[in-house]
């Protein structure tokens, strides 16, 4: 249902993105910049911009430039992250640096980043107050700084096993939720929302963004390989910090804590069940799921400041979708 | 003389840059982002913003945010270029990726990029019309896209020895001159310049930016090792495309052309004098110098649309400085 709803917006968003990318020269840079966008993706962030704008009474077409910019920033961060993490595949295709090499991949990311700001600045100020364009742009820029900070925090967690829950939440807020919050906030700004509406939609975005990442952590141990598209417990094998790990390490006996740390350092698939056993013993899986549930519940309640509309209902569906997805 | 003039502005510019970088968290990212800025640099681009603003009657303090953004963008591009080109040293210090590794260096660049836009957006709209802030920002964003395109073009020239002069000029315009043109144009916009003044200062910036790069090409063969800080003819040894190479290849006999191509591919210091011999035979060194001279002359003439002021005289000094420098 959400997928059909997202599809309704994707054509006009794709057109907007296509128009801005088509002018990139030389062609190698253009192709490298366009590769991941062409490879697909749900276009969740741009849809959230348009929905948030509509939910406060704005016109769909006025929000399209800012919507496109969200996908450009999301794609920029994926390209650079793949270089940093040496990930060879993305969206079922070789990542940009695998095809064009690291220098061109760095440049493709930088280009998309610049194009994102250019696109917001092209918002027609005959229909949208220039002050709102500046405010929307501030929101977008702020989320970009947070994405960089979140990725740096994530890198700093590597090999560190005493991450506090608060630090972990800050990391996933900056790395994932900040851009989603920027999408809903910028949409509300462009759509002409009141301060109260803008604040509510911004917070809605932050909460579903957090729930989105926490659900990712959760699915790694409760989903199955077919749905996930990768083996259950991959995060455990990779020794990745997740909310379950943070919770278990904070609550386990010193013996279990040591066992969990050695499992996370072992890079051994046969130990996944042992880790899940520890998570279960301390209620870490349930704890994680509950935080995601709470966030989504609060996010939906926040929407009540808005007048009833189709867009408002769609935003509720998106919030539910965050928990319903199985991969 | 120019150095003293630049120094006059550097304190307030440094303060502005320091303020925006100080909020970056975590500290590793903050240090990596600040490293090259701390290492020094002439701060030519930010000074050009302030001078251009003053030259059209603007207030120094209103242009400082945009001035700072220029140095942030310049530094962002240096950090990413050093990764791409595998350059280990910059401004007499190890480059960012040599100290913090490539992932953190990519992020430091991305952070400075974001911070640059944030800084322009913080311009006080009580003193500067918001429309002018948006126009200045468009100018800055446009130059960022060009920097990426210019670097991609430069990469595409590697191993290619049939670069036309027009292609070469497009490359150095995008890679080097566009940001200098953005500095003078954005300064004129923020300072409240007329369309005629903005256009003249933008073109002045483009011309001295081109002359700056062409002078670099020229110095590689006419300067001495002591002044350059590197051996004479390094560009030739590295097989780099320069205006002299472009000119010589276009004008040499097929025999000399083949000789020059084999020298550029040889990576052999002992062949530098042979290459210079070919350049001299076809007047390529003089040709290069003359283009730089012409650009600076025209740039200075363009300033005549401005009323007389100290800033205008300083801009003339900067134009001359481009040709006077020996490294």
Interface residues (C-beta under 8 A of the other chain):
Chain A: X24 X25 X26 X28 X29 X80 X83 X84 X85 X102 X103 X104 X106 X107 X109 X110 X111 X113 X114 X115 X117 X118 X121 X125 X130 X131 X133 X134 X137 X138 X141 X142 X144 X145 X147 X148 X149 X151 X152 X153 X155 X156
Chain B: X24 X25 X26 X28 X29 X80 X83 X84 X85 X102 X103 X104 X106 X107 X109 X110 X111 X113 X114 X115 X117 X118 X121 X125 X130 X131 X133 X134 X137 X138 X141 X142 X144 X145 X147 X148 X149 X151 X152 X153 X155 X156
